[in-house]
Amino acid sequence: MRIAIVGTGYVGLVTGTCFSEMGTDVYCVDIDQNKIEKLKNGIIPIFEPGLDEMVERNYKAGRLHFTTDLGSILNDVDIVFSAVGTPPDEDGSADLKYVLDVARTVGQNLNKYMVIVTKSTVPVGTANLIKKTIREELDKRGLSDLKFDVASNPEFLKEGAAITDFMQPDRVVVGVESEEARRFMEKLYKPFTLNNYRIIYTDIPSAEMIKYAANAMLATRISFMNDIANLCEIVGADVGMVRKGIGADARIGSKFLYAGCGYGGSCFPKDVKALMNTAKKLGYNMQILEAVEAVNEFQKNILFEKLMKYYNGDITGKTIALWGLAFKPKTDDMREAPSLVLIDRIIKAGGKIRAYDPVAMEEAKRHLGDSITYAKDIYDATLDADAILMVTEWNEFRLPTWEVIKKTVNKPVVFDGRNIYNKQEMNELGFDYFGIGIK
C-alpha cells in the first residue's frame, strides 16, 4: 500500500516514518525544499528519541521517500494524510490555511478514487470544508463525477514518546462516512489489529471532537491539580500526599495529576483555545476550559512570584539559574513553555539568567537570542547564582551533587517547579526549598 503524508513537522514525520516501519510505502511531502533535502541526508528537524535511526533505516530500505511535489505522486498513492500545521489565529481559532491548501492541490491533480485523511488537529466541520474545496477544484477540471472520500484520523502522540505511542497505541480513532473509506483505513491499520490494538471507528465530526476533548480533559486535570496545590500551600497540606490519596481512587487514577508550574507545548494551549473558540462561534461558553486556561496562565508565573517574595520584591542584579527550557522532558519544543514566561518576567524585573537544557539550547537561542546566558551543564548554570529554578524535569536534574552546587552558588535556594526534590532532604543539605503545593 502506498500513502502520502503532507507536512513533515512533528506529527507528519513521526506518522510517515512509523507507517514505513510497518512495511507501507510512504511519501513524505513538504513545501520546504531545504527541509526535504536535509531529511534525504538524514538530518531530522525535530528531536524525538529513536526517530533519526528509524528515518535512516526506512529511507535506505526504499520505503520512505521525501518530495516537495504532491501533485507528481498523488495518483500513485491510495491515501493522502494531511498533517500540516494549524496555528492559532489571534482569536484562538485554528488557522486552516495550510489544510485547505492541501485540499486544493489534491483537487487540482486527482484522477482516481482516493481517501484524504486529516491527521492535523482541526475544528469540527473541517472535513466538510476539505470536501467542498476538493470538489470545487474537480468541478473546474470537468471531473464532477470523480469519487473520493475524506476521513479523520486524529493523532495522540506524546512528545518524547511518540514512536511508542504510534507503534503501540492505546487506541486509534478513525472517522469515516463510507464503507469504501473504512476498507482502505482497515487495510492500512491491519498490522496494528494483529497486535490487538483498538481501532475505534466513528463518524467524522465525532473523530474531530475526540482529539480536542482528549487534550482538553488532560489540560483540565493539570490545571485542577495546580489549583489544589495552591490551596494546599495556604492550608498547610502537601499536594503530593493529596495526589496519592485521590489517585488511588480507580474512578480518578493518578495520571496527569502532578502539580507544577504550568503546561505548554504545541497541543494543550492551542487546542484548549480552539475548542473554546469553536463553542463561542456557536453561542456557547466553555466555562470549565476558561478556568483551565486562566489557572494555567497563573501557574506559569508562580515560580517568579515565589522568587520575588523570597527576595522581598527586588531581584535587581540577581543571577538566576534556570534548569530546563523545553516545555517537557525528551523534546526540544519550547512552544508555550513556562520557561519563556519566567525568563521574560525575571529579565524585566532586573534579574540575569544562566540557563541549561540537555536538548533545547539551540531552540532557546531561536526564541531568546542573547538575552540570557547559555550554560554548558547544570553546574555551570549555578555559578554565582542567587537562586536555582527547576523548570523541566529532565532525568539528569534529579540527582545533582548538591554539595558541589552549594559551594558555587551565592545563595543556596531552590524553587522546584516540578516537585522532584524532597523538602526535608534539601533543608538538611542547607538549601532553602520551595515547591508547588508544599508548605
VOGU-3710 file (C-alpha; in Angstrom, 3 decimals, decimal comma):
1> mriaivgtgy> 0,000/0,000/0,000  1,233/3,498/-0,820  0,362/6,611/1,123  1,386/10,262/1,181  1,894/12,338/4,303  1,738/16,080/3,643  3,707/18,035/6,241  6,991/16,860/7,773  6,570/18,513/11,124  6,292/16,570/14,348
11> vglvtgtcfs> 3,091/14,680/13,529  3,744/14,135/9,829  7,311/12,892/10,117  6,590/10,524/13,004  3,446/9,203/11,291  5,113/8,670/7,937  8,197/7,044/9,413  6,215/4,689/11,627  3,945/3,595/8,767  7,047/2,868/6,664
21> emgtdvycvd> 8,417/0,821/9,556  5,299/-1,358/9,233  6,021/-2,013/5,551  3,961/0,729/3,921  5,434/2,700/1,025  5,346/6,297/2,275  5,911/9,628/0,524  6,533/12,483/2,947  5,726/15,801/1,297  6,693/19,310/2,350
31> idqnkieklk> 6,912/22,642/0,504  10,164/23,427/2,305  12,861/22,288/-0,136  15,635/22,792/2,412  13,893/20,568/4,963  13,317/17,847/2,361  16,966/17,858/1,294  18,076/17,630/4,916  15,734/14,679/5,511  17,195/12,893/2,492
41> ngiipifepg> 20,585/13,357/4,118  19,443/12,053/7,476  19,143/15,463/9,169  15,998/15,455/11,319  14,311/18,827/12,015  12,883/17,782/15,387  14,154/15,942/18,447  12,349/12,704/19,172  14,159/9,723/20,728  14,765/6,984/18,154
51> ldemvernyk> 13,298/8,855/15,190  16,573/9,596/13,387  17,574/5,917/13,286  14,114/4,893/12,064  14,110/7,531/9,311  17,540/6,465/8,112  16,650/2,769/8,139  13,439/3,114/6,138  14,855/5,686/3,710  17,722/3,316/2,867
61> agrlhfttdl> 15,244/0,442/2,531  13,306/2,430/-0,072  10,051/2,524/1,875  10,331/6,177/2,932  10,538/8,912/0,296  10,769/12,706/0,540  9,456/15,175/-2,026  8,155/18,727/-2,392  5,726/17,882/-5,200  2,456/16,360/-4,018
71> gsilndvdiv> 0,910/16,614/-7,473  3,574/14,420/-9,054  2,972/11,447/-6,753  -0,698/11,956/-5,896  -2,139/9,380/-8,277  0,439/6,786/-7,262  -0,910/6,588/-3,711  -4,101/5,265/-2,153  -4,397/7,555/0,849  -3,252/11,115/1,481
81> fsavgtppde> -2,776/12,261/5,063  -2,867/15,984/5,729  -0,543/16,659/8,671  0,178/20,337/8,099  0,146/22,949/10,840  -2,995/24,585/12,198  -1,519/27,547/14,114  -3,871/29,638/16,259  -5,225/32,899/14,897  -5,311/35,965/17,130
91> dgsadlkyvl> -8,780/34,971/18,374  -7,577/31,480/19,285  -9,268/29,714/16,380  -7,334/27,206/14,284  -5,915/28,632/11,063  -6,924/26,195/8,317  -4,993/27,885/5,503  -2,480/25,064/5,070  -5,125/22,358/5,435  -7,178/23,894/2,635
101> dvartvgqnl> -4,056/24,439/0,505  -3,521/20,671/0,614  -7,155/20,118/-0,348  -6,779/22,440/-3,360  -3,660/20,656/-4,534  -5,486/17,335/-4,276  -8,447/18,679/-6,254  -6,153/20,112/-8,930  -4,349/16,792/-9,508  -6,680/13,960/-8,510
111> nkymvivtks> -7,609/11,467/-11,264  -8,781/8,398/-9,326  -10,599/7,377/-6,164  -8,681/8,263/-3,032  -9,165/8,771/0,696  -7,976/12,135/2,024  -7,366/11,871/5,759  -6,962/14,733/8,190  -4,215/13,989/10,708  -3,838/17,588/11,885
121> tvpvgtanli> -5,882/18,733/14,857  -8,785/20,635/13,294  -12,143/22,001/14,470  -15,326/20,014/13,990  -16,618/20,618/10,496  -13,218/20,859/8,809  -13,773/17,653/6,828  -16,742/19,311/5,128  -14,567/22,294/4,164  -11,924/19,939/2,757
131> kktireeldk> -14,531/18,056/0,755  -16,017/21,285/-0,597  -12,589/22,628/-1,573  -11,606/19,450/-3,420  -14,961/19,267/-5,168  -14,661/22,868/-6,370  -11,268/22,125/-7,942  -12,564/18,944/-9,576  -15,539/20,842/-10,996  -13,152/23,331/-12,619
141> rglsdlkfdv> -11,452/20,394/-14,355  -14,711/18,851/-15,522  -14,378/15,915/-13,131  -17,550/16,436/-11,128  -18,301/12,706/-11,079  -14,894/11,640/-9,741  -15,410/9,914/-6,417  -13,253/10,478/-3,343  -13,703/10,253/0,413  -12,495/12,272/3,355
151> asnpeflkeg> -11,730/10,845/6,778  -10,429/11,956/10,170  -7,628/10,139/11,979  -6,523/12,339/14,894  -3,085/11,798/16,419  -2,408/11,063/20,073  1,369/11,327/20,193  3,226/12,486/23,279  6,428/14,337/22,503  9,316/12,273/23,816
161> aaitdfmqpd> 7,340/9,025/23,466  5,792/9,475/20,026  7,202/6,349/18,388  5,962/4,100/21,194  2,583/5,859/21,145  2,255/5,250/17,408  3,560/1,688/17,297  1,762/0,587/20,471  -1,337/2,806/20,623  -3,908/2,551/23,371
171> rvvvgvesee> -6,442/3,351/20,640  -6,642/4,532/17,043  -9,610/6,748/16,185  -10,833/6,803/12,589  -13,778/8,894/11,423  -15,276/7,822/8,068  -18,504/8,313/6,162  -18,401/5,439/3,659  -17,691/1,718/3,723  -15,092/2,113/0,975
181> arrfmeklyk> -13,106/4,619/3,059  -13,341/2,301/6,033  -11,955/-0,612/3,976  -8,961/1,490/2,923  -8,248/2,511/6,517  -8,722/-1,048/7,783  -6,129/-2,256/5,269  -3,651/0,430/6,347  -4,075/-0,324/10,052  -4,245/-4,111/9,695
191> pftlnnyrii> -0,734/-4,626/11,194  -1,951/-2,912/14,354  -5,089/-5,036/14,676  -2,885/-8,139/14,527  -1,474/-6,965/17,852  -4,990/-6,386/19,194  -4,686/-2,603/19,401  -8,079/-0,944/19,431  -9,329/0,753/16,255  -12,368/2,881/17,045
201> ytdipsaemi> -14,472/3,828/14,016  -16,768/6,826/14,348  -18,454/9,419/12,220  -16,153/12,251/11,152  -17,438/15,042/13,455  -17,029/12,744/16,473  -13,463/11,878/15,484  -12,627/15,568/15,123  -14,142/16,285/18,535  -12,424/13,349/20,262
211> kyaanamlat> -8,980/14,870/19,736  -9,935/18,244/21,192  -11,896/16,694/24,049  -8,974/14,414/24,988  -6,455/17,254/25,165  -8,937/19,488/26,977  -9,514/16,787/29,604  -5,784/16,297/30,199  -5,240/20,049/30,442  -8,154/20,213/32,888
221> risfmndian> -6,570/17,613/35,158  -3,303/19,544/35,200  -4,930/22,877/35,997  -7,220/21,267/38,576  -4,223/19,826/40,414  -2,370/23,125/40,231  -5,389/24,877/41,717  -5,479/22,295/44,516  -1,717/22,715/45,039  -2,038/26,442/45,519
231> lceivgadvg> -4,741/25,892/48,129  -2,605/23,199/49,811  0,103/25,782/50,470  -2,420/28,079/52,143  -3,971/25,429/54,390  -0,728/23,560/55,143  -1,445/20,370/53,204  1,031/18,502/50,969  -0,150/18,205/47,374  1,967/15,068/46,852
241> mvrkgigada> 0,023/13,256/49,555  -3,251/14,622/48,194  -2,371/13,349/44,715  -1,669/9,864/46,047  -4,901/9,857/48,009  -7,172/10,849/45,149  -5,180/8,976/42,501  -5,780/5,725/44,356  -9,463/6,105/43,514  -9,975/3,937/40,409
251> rigskflyag> -12,544/6,424/39,106  -9,875/9,136/39,068  -6,497/7,471/38,538  -3,091/9,058/39,040  -2,118/10,225/35,542  -1,820/13,950/34,814  -2,329/14,843/38,470  1,136/16,261/39,098  1,283/19,851/40,311  3,791/22,131/38,648
261> cgyggscfpk> 4,488/25,457/37,000  2,011/25,071/34,147  1,659/23,180/30,890  2,893/24,263/27,478  3,718/22,691/24,138  2,147/22,568/20,726  -1,135/20,900/21,710  -2,750/21,721/25,035  -2,656/25,544/24,889  -3,638/25,678/21,215
271> dvkalmntak> -6,346/23,034/21,396  -7,988/24,433/24,521  -8,196/27,846/22,848  -9,502/26,385/19,592  -12,227/24,375/21,340  -13,316/27,426/23,306  -13,385/29,440/20,084  -15,483/26,834/18,284  -18,026/26,915/21,087  -18,045/30,714/21,198
281> klgynmqile> -18,825/30,931/17,485  -21,828/28,704/18,126  -23,041/30,821/21,042  -21,796/28,574/23,846  -19,201/29,327/26,538  -16,893/26,535/27,702  -16,780/27,704/31,309  -14,575/24,906/32,617  -11,990/25,421/29,878  -11,965/29,168/30,512
291> aveavnefqk> -10,966/28,366/34,091  -8,412/25,768/32,931  -6,690/28,347/30,769  -6,792/31,018/33,468  -5,247/28,683/36,057  -2,501/27,696/33,640  -1,580/31,289/32,842  -1,452/31,991/36,581  0,670/28,895/37,206  3,313/29,886/34,659
301> nilfeklmky> 4,056/32,885/36,887  4,114/31,068/40,201  7,875/30,434/40,403  8,522/34,079/39,626  6,149/35,148/42,408  7,860/32,814/44,881  11,256/34,154/43,836  10,139/37,758/44,264  8,627/37,039/47,663  11,860/35,406/48,810
311> yngditgkti> 13,854/38,493/47,793  11,303/40,986/49,150  10,244/42,138/45,689  13,697/43,056/44,362  15,884/40,788/42,216  17,811/43,583/40,513  21,229/42,253/39,514  20,484/38,767/40,846  21,705/35,784/38,817  19,073/33,097/38,426
321> alwglafkpk> 19,999/29,561/37,374  17,293/28,039/35,196  17,256/24,249/34,837  15,148/23,273/31,826  13,876/25,278/28,874  11,716/22,856/26,873  8,068/22,612/27,894  8,625/18,967/28,941  11,464/16,414/29,005  12,592/14,421/25,932
331> tddmreapsl> 11,827/17,209/23,467  13,342/20,475/22,295  9,889/22,021/21,852  9,572/25,429/23,519  6,171/26,438/22,213  4,177/27,968/25,079  6,880/26,761/27,502  6,606/28,049/31,091  10,307/28,897/30,899  9,589/31,663/28,397
341> vlidriikag> 7,188/33,390/30,791  9,675/33,041/33,655  12,572/34,389/31,642  10,600/37,375/30,413  9,471/38,344/33,891  12,873/37,836/35,510  14,631/39,971/32,910  12,020/42,723/33,163  12,492/42,685/36,948  16,222/43,265/36,546
351> gkiraydpva> 17,462/39,720/37,021  20,029/37,833/34,938  19,632/34,249/33,760  22,064/31,365/33,291  20,097/28,530/31,703  20,737/24,936/30,758  18,658/22,311/28,957  20,030/18,958/27,690  18,322/19,277/24,296  16,593/22,637/23,793
361> meeakrhlgd> 19,541/25,053/23,862  19,566/25,753/20,111  15,807/26,134/20,039  16,059/28,504/23,013  18,532/30,671/21,126  15,996/30,969/18,316  13,404/32,265/20,793  15,621/34,252/23,155  18,736/35,247/21,244  21,430/36,628/23,532
371> sityakdiyd> 19,045/37,869/26,233  20,248/35,084/28,569  23,493/33,199/29,224  23,582/29,610/27,981  25,409/27,284/30,364  27,237/24,111/29,354  25,661/21,985/32,110  23,634/22,283/35,324  26,718/23,047/37,387  27,856/25,781/35,048
381> atldadailm> 24,372/27,277/35,278  24,634/27,607/39,064  27,918/29,545/39,145  27,383/32,591/41,384  23,622/32,003/41,246  21,322/33,703/43,731  18,603/31,104/43,158  18,003/27,874/41,237  14,706/27,431/39,379  13,960/23,839/38,311
391> vtewnefrlp> 11,510/24,154/35,403  11,719/20,979/33,275  12,085/17,601/34,981  14,839/16,058/32,873  16,268/12,878/34,406  19,757/14,356/34,748  18,366/17,034/37,067  17,033/14,510/39,583  20,214/13,667/41,494  22,713/16,506/41,182
401> twevikktvn> 25,649/16,718/43,575  24,222/19,339/45,885  27,398/19,564/47,951  29,240/20,876/44,895  26,444/23,221/43,933  26,279/24,686/47,409  29,891/25,801/47,048  29,277/27,567/43,719  26,059/29,490/44,418  25,765/32,850/46,139
411> kpvvfdgrni> 22,585/31,726/47,858  21,532/28,090/48,422  17,859/28,326/47,498  15,888/26,108/45,101  12,474/26,783/43,590  11,243/23,435/42,327  8,621/23,856/39,611  8,028/20,107/39,243  8,327/18,835/42,831  11,122/16,379/42,043
421> ynkqemnelg> 13,124/17,093/45,205  12,347/16,406/48,841  11,939/19,461/51,041  13,327/17,830/54,190  16,391/16,472/52,368  17,075/19,831/50,750  16,815/21,618/54,076  19,202/19,124/55,659  21,681/19,877/52,865  21,477/23,542/53,799
431> fdyfgigik> 19,191/24,728/50,989  16,055/26,785/51,322  13,461/24,887/49,300  10,157/25,906/47,742  7,982/23,504/45,751  4,458/23,686/44,374  1,703/22,881/46,856  4,181/22,169/49,652  4,081/24,262/52,802
//
